[in-house]
Amino acid sequence: MYSIKSANVTIMTQNMDKSIEFYKNIGLTLKQRWENHYAQVEAPGVVIGIHPSNEKRTETTGISIGFAINSLKEVEDRLRQLGVVYESSEDKAGKYVNFRDPDGTLLYFMQSAIEW
């Protein structure tokens, strides 16, 4: 039987440099980059692969990538500094800030209603 060694989610981008810089600006770390062929950024618990694509798209449907944080105010301040449009929401599980990356991938930060 095989053994899965690692996993990641891969997104497609029209501009590698812009996408990598965006993810670094919202708090992820560049893990590795293979010139303009592929890159990986990471946050605790998730690795996001970034792959170039010629396909133009305005948004992604059916998937979102979330990041648990402890302070939505700090996130909102940072997104405003970066000029990122976002929407805030709340439900029984917690508070959310929803936004999109430069290629339309849906992302969110979540402050849990339950202490971690």
Secondary structure per residue as TSV (DSSP state, phi and psi in degrees):
chain	resnum	aa	ss	phi	psi
A	1	M	-	360.0	139.5
A	2	Y	-	-78.3	163.8
A	3	S	-	-127.9	125.2
A	4	I	-	-74.9	124.0
A	5	K	-	-91.5	-34.1
A	6	S	-	-160.8	172.7
A	7	A	-	-150.6	156.2
A	8	N	-	-154.9	163.4
A	9	V	E	-104.0	132.0
A	10	T	E	-109.6	132.6
A	11	I	E	-113.3	153.8
A	12	M	E	-100.9	143.0
A	13	T	E	-137.5	152.3
A	14	Q	S	-88.4	-19.3
A	15	N	-	-143.1	102.9
A	16	M	H	-57.3	-50.0
A	17	D	H	-60.1	-46.2
A	18	K	H	-63.1	-43.0
A	19	S	H	-66.6	-47.1
A	20	I	H	-60.2	-45.6
A	21	E	H	-61.9	-40.4
A	22	F	H	-58.5	-50.0
A	23	Y	H	-66.3	-37.0
A	24	K	H	-64.3	-40.3
A	25	N	H	-65.5	-27.2
A	26	I	T	-93.7	5.6
A	27	G	T	115.4	0.7
A	28	L	-	-86.4	163.7
A	29	T	E	-112.7	137.9
A	30	L	E	-71.7	117.3
A	31	K	E	-86.3	-47.1
A	32	Q	E	-162.2	151.5
A	33	R	E	-142.5	132.9
A	34	W	E	-110.5	77.2
A	35	E	T	47.1	-127.2
A	36	N	T	-103.1	19.9
A	37	H	T	-91.3	-39.9
A	38	Y	E	-168.0	149.7
A	39	A	E	-146.5	162.1
A	40	Q	E	-131.3	132.6
A	41	V	E	-116.9	153.5
A	42	E	E	-141.3	153.7
A	43	A	E	-135.3	162.4
A	44	P	T	-52.9	122.6
A	45	G	T	90.7	-6.4
A	46	V	E	-150.3	138.6
A	47	V	E	-116.5	130.7
A	48	I	E	-111.3	120.2
A	49	G	E	-84.0	141.1
A	50	I	E	-120.6	120.4
A	51	H	E	-126.2	135.6
A	52	P	E	-69.6	148.7
A	53	S	-	-147.8	145.0
A	54	N	-	-88.3	-10.7
A	55	E	-	-73.1	124.5
A	56	K	-	-86.5	128.3
A	57	R	-	-141.6	154.2
A	58	T	S	-105.1	-19.1
A	59	E	-	-163.9	160.7
A	60	T	-	-107.8	139.3
A	61	T	-	-119.3	152.8
A	62	G	S	85.5	-1.4
A	63	I	-	-151.4	146.0
A	64	S	E	-144.5	156.7
A	65	I	E	-119.6	125.8
A	66	G	E	-115.9	151.4
A	67	F	E	-130.4	121.4
A	68	A	E	-80.3	133.2
A	69	I	-	-136.3	172.6
A	70	N	S	-106.9	-7.7
A	71	S	-	-145.3	103.2
A	72	L	H	-66.8	-32.2
A	73	K	H	-59.6	-44.4
A	74	E	H	-63.1	-39.6
A	75	V	H	-63.7	-47.4
A	76	E	H	-60.9	-41.5
A	77	D	H	-60.2	-44.6
A	78	R	H	-66.3	-44.1
A	79	L	H	-62.4	-39.1
A	80	R	H	-63.0	-43.5
A	81	Q	H	-57.0	-38.8
A	82	L	H	-82.6	-7.5
A	83	G	T	74.9	24.3
A	84	V	-	-87.7	126.3
A	85	V	-	-76.7	133.5
A	86	Y	E	-143.9	164.3
A	87	E	E	-126.5	139.4
A	88	S	E	-99.6	146.7
A	89	S	E	-151.0	170.6
A	90	E	E	-151.8	144.5
A	91	D	E	-147.3	-169.4
A	92	K	T	-62.2	-27.9
A	93	A	T	-79.2	-27.2
A	94	G	E	160.8	-162.7
A	95	K	E	-111.3	146.3
A	96	Y	E	-131.8	150.4
A	97	V	E	-125.2	114.0
A	98	N	E	-104.7	136.0
A	99	F	E	-157.9	177.9
A	100	R	E	-125.8	150.0
A	101	D	-	-78.6	177.7
A	102	P	T	-60.0	-19.9
A	103	D	T	-103.0	6.2
A	104	G	-	95.4	4.3
A	105	T	-	-69.5	129.0
A	106	L	E	-75.3	127.1
A	107	L	E	-127.5	157.9
A	108	Y	E	-152.8	149.4
A	109	F	E	-105.3	142.8
A	110	M	E	-133.4	130.1
A	111	Q	E	-105.0	111.8
A	112	S	E	-66.6	146.0
A	113	A	S	-73.5	-17.3
A	114	I	S	-105.7	136.7
A	115	E	-	-61.8	138.6
A	116	W	-	-79.6	360.0
